Structures are given as C-alpha cells and as structure tokens.
Amino acid sequence: RELGSYSRPGFRYALPERKTITLLLFRSPEATLAPLDPANPEARWVDAESVASTLSNPVDGRFFRRHVLPLLDGR
C-alpha cells in the first residue's frame, strides 16, 4: 500500500540533487533483519510512534508524522 510521496533536497557526491521519496507499507512477520547493502549496513524494527524521531533528516520525520502516522491508525 502506498503511503505517499514527497520531494526534498539531497546531496550525492557533494552535489545538490532533488530526491523524491515514496513510502510503502508492507506487512511482514517480525524477523531478524540482515541488510545486504554495504552502504546501509543497519536495519532495525521501530515502533510506528518512534519512526519520526529515528529518521536522520527532519523533513523525513515531519512527513512521516503528518502524513503517514494518521494512515497507520486504521492499520
């Protein structure tokens, strides 16, 4: 289920770029996570209420809090 999309500035190789981020909801049994991408070696389960404060970019956290959390209330 698509939860929404937004755009924000980002940086790649020290050059500015515009990122479009789309969030999707997947249901899965909680299991041990084993990331395969060496550029993103950490993965963890986080309660929905803690996601916004866990994200490193404040724009990501605001979008999650304003647009995604209300959709998850009716999970």
C-alpha positions in Angstrom: 0.0 0.0 0.0 1.4 3.4 -1.0 1.5 5.8 1.9 2.6 8.9 0.0 5.5 10.7 -1.8 7.3 13.9 -1.3 10.4 15.7 -2.6 13.3 17.3 -0.7 16.8 18.4 -1.4 19.5 15.8 -1.0 23.3 15.6 -1.7 25.1 12.9 -3.6 28.9 13.1 -4.2 28.8 16.6 -2.7 26.4 17.8 -5.4 22.9 19.0 -4.7 20.1 17.0 -6.1 16.3 16.7 -5.7 15.1 13.5 -4.1 11.6 12.1 -4.5 10.8 9.6 -1.7 7.8 7.3 -1.8 6.8 5.3 1.3 5.2 1.9 1.0 3.6 -0.2 3.7 4.4 -3.9 3.8 3.2 -6.4 6.3 5.7 -9.0 7.4 6.3 -11.2 10.4 8.9 -9.7 12.6 12.1 -11.5 12.0 15.9 -10.9 12.2 16.9 -8.3 9.6 20.0 -8.9 7.5 20.8 -6.0 5.3 22.7 -6.8 2.1 23.7 -3.2 1.0 27.1 -2.3 2.4 26.2 1.4 2.1 23.3 0.8 4.5 24.5 -1.8 7.0 22.0 -1.2 9.7 18.4 -2.3 9.7 16.0 -2.5 12.7 12.4 -2.7 13.6 11.0 0.5 15.0 7.5 1.1 16.5 5.5 3.5 14.2 5.4 6.1 17.0 9.2 6.2 17.1 9.9 6.4 13.4 9.9 10.2 13.0 12.5 10.7 15.8 14.6 7.9 14.4 15.0 9.4 10.9 18.1 11.5 10.3 16.5 14.1 8.1 14.0 16.4 9.8 11.9 16.7 6.6 11.5 12.9 6.5 10.4 12.9 10.2 7.8 15.7 9.6 6.3 13.9 6.5 6.0 10.7 8.5 4.4 12.4 11.5 2.0 14.5 9.4 1.0 12.1 6.6 1.9 8.5 7.4 1.0 8.1 11.1 -2.6 9.2 10.6 -2.9 6.5 7.9 -1.4 3.8 10.2 -4.0 4.5 12.9 -6.5 2.4 10.9 -4.0 -0.3 10.1 
